[in-house]
Amino acid sequence: MTPEAQTLIPKTLIQFWDTAQLPDDIRPKVDSWAEKSGLTPHMFTEERALDFISEVYGAEYVGYFRKCALPAMKSDLFRLLAVYHHGGWYADCSIECLKSPIDLVSDPVFQILYYRRWHGGVNNGFFAATSKCTYLEKMIEIVTHNVKNEIGRSVWEVTGPRIWNEIFPKENRFADALEVSHAQIAAPSYDRSAGKYVMFHQDLAHKKDGTHWSDAEKQNRSIFGK
């Protein structure tokens, strides 16, 4: 690990919802992080995210963000860019905080913390990383390549969890090109995390009203904008 990476993860939380108005069933989940996480929350709308990307990454990355036609894709890309730049924690707005996630790890010196679901796959909705994290850098490279070249038809594979599962496969092997040690990774298990530190909610209005990313895929609509 480089000296720059050997720092505590900033006690900040980054979240994204495309509009300024949060749905009624989402607001309590977001509020739980301010109340229980011990982190300073920063909520980004699509407009705020665009301003950040323009200022920090420039026009090329604004183009990638705009080419993501669905809010879920924009969120997938933005979370990588924001945490890579600032360092800190990220949680989907559908996730409720039950207890400070800072307590999930005893050794604060690591590059990235990610959550592995009960079946072994990685969920990209909850993670923490240092600024300039090697893993996030690689993911940004993969996601922007996919978006630029319109590779894939599923949000899951173009910008979402598939990229995380390629970097962190079930067998706990790590991409050879990254040249990093296991000591730089924290991966709390499902049994240790879910229902204790965080609660993952699926029964939400936006997943049923026809606007969820999965609905666009079912209708065979393009997930890429202009």
N, C-alpha and C positions, 0 to 999 in steps of 0.2 A: 504494500500500500504506500502511495506517495505521502510525503509529509502533509500535503494540503488536505488529503483525505482523512488523516488521523485527527478528526475533530468530532465533537458531539454533533449529532443530527440536530439542526435548529428546531426549537420548540414552536414551530409554526405549522399550520394546517392549510393546505390549498384545496379548495373545492370548486366545482364548476356546475352551473345550471345556465342553460342558454338564454333564459329570460330573467328579468329582474324580479318578477313575481313568482314566488315558490308555490307549488301546489299545497293544498291544505294537509295532505298526508305526507308530504316531504318536510315541511317546516319543522315539526317536532324532532325529526331525525337530525336535521342540521343544527338545531338549537342544543341538542344533547352534547355536541362536541364543545361548544362554548361553556357548557355547564360542568362537564365531567372529564374532559380530555387532558387538561393542563397545558393545552396548546393554544396559541393565538390564531384564530381562524381568519382566513382571507377568502371571500367568496368572489368568484369571477363569473360575470355574464359573458355572452359571446362578444359584446362590444368591448368590455374590459380586456378580454383575452386577446382580441385583435390589436388593441393598443399596446399591450405588453409584447406581443410577438413582433409587431412592427418596430418597436423601440429597441428590443434586445436582439432579434434575429434578422430583421430586415424583410424586404419585399418578397424574396424567394420563399420564405417560410409563411408569410401571409398568404401567398398563392397556394401553398400546400393546405393550409387551414381552410381557405375558401373552397378548395376543390373537394373537401370532405362535405358531402351533401347532407349528411345526417348529423344531428346534435351529438349522438353517441360517438361518432368518428371524430368530430371536433374535440370532444372531451378526451378521447384516447390520446390524440396528438398533443393537446394542450397540457395535459398532466405531465407528460414526459418532458416537454420543453420547460415548464414552470419549475418542476422539482429539480431538473438538471441544472437550471440557472441558480435557483435560490437555495436548494437543499430543503429538507423538511419532510412533512408527512402529507399524504393524499388519502382522501376517503370519498367514495361515491356518496351522493346525497341520499341514497336509499339506505345507507348503513347507519345504524344507531350506535352511539358510543355508550358503553356501560361502565367503563373504568378506564383510567388513563393508559393508553397504549405504551407510554414510556416505560412502564413496568414490565412489558413483555420481554425485554432483554436486560440481562445483568451487566453485559459488557457493551458500553456505548460506542466502542471503536469498531465501526463496520461501515462498509460502503452502502449496503442496501439491505432492507428488511422487506420480505414479501410474504404473502399468505398462501398457503397450500390447502386446497379444499379437501373434504373427506375422501374423495376418490383419487386424490393425488395430483390433480391438475392445479395450476396456479390461477388465482383470481387477481386481475389487475386493478380491482377497485379499492384496494387497501394496501399501501406500501409506504416506505420511508427510505430516504437516500441522502447521501452527502451531495453537496454541490459538485458538479463535474464528475458525477459517478460514471465509471467505465461502462457499467451495464446499461444505464439509461442512454448513454451516447450511442451504443450499438443498436439499441432499440429504435432510437430516433432515425438512425441511418436506414434501418429496415423499413420502418413505417413510411418515411418520406419517399423512399424508392418505390414502394408499393403504390402510394397515392399518385406520384408523378407518372408512373407507367401504367396505372389502372390495372394492377395485377391482383386478380381475385374478384369475387363477387359477393363475398360475405364480410360483414364488419368484423366478425370474430377473427378472421384470418388476415384481413388487410391492415387493420389498425389495432385490433384487440388482443385478447388473451393468447391467441396462437403464438404471437411473437414472444410473449413471456414464457410460454411452455417450450419454445425452441431454445431459449437461453437457459432455462431451468427445467430440464426434463425430469420425469419421475425417477429416473435412475440416479439422480443427483450428480450427473456428469455435467461439466461446464464447457462451453464453447472454447475450443483450443485457442482460437485467435485472441481471446480476451486476456489470457496470461495473468490470471488472478488466483488467489488462494482461497480455500474454503473458509478461512478465518475471517474473510471480509464479508461474509454473508450471514444474515440471521433469517431463519425461516420457521417461525412458530407454527406448530401444528394446528389442525382443525380442532382437536380435542382441547388444546390449551387456549385457543382464541375465541372461537364461536360460542356465544352464550355467556362468556365470561368477561371479555374485553369489548367485543363488538357483536352486534346482532345484524344479520343480513336479512332484509325484508324483500319479499317477492310479490306479495299481494298488494300492489299499488296501482292507482288509477292509470298512470301513464303507460303501464305495461298492458293495458286492456283497451285503450281508446283508439287504437289504430295508428298511433304515432310512434310506437316503439320501433327500433331498428329492425327487429325481426319481421315486422309487418311489411316493411319495404321489400325485404328479401322474398317473402312469401308471394308478393305481388309482382315479383321479377322487375322491380324498378331499379334503375341505375343508382348506385350509391356514390357516384362521382358527379361533382358539379363542374362548372366551367371555370 
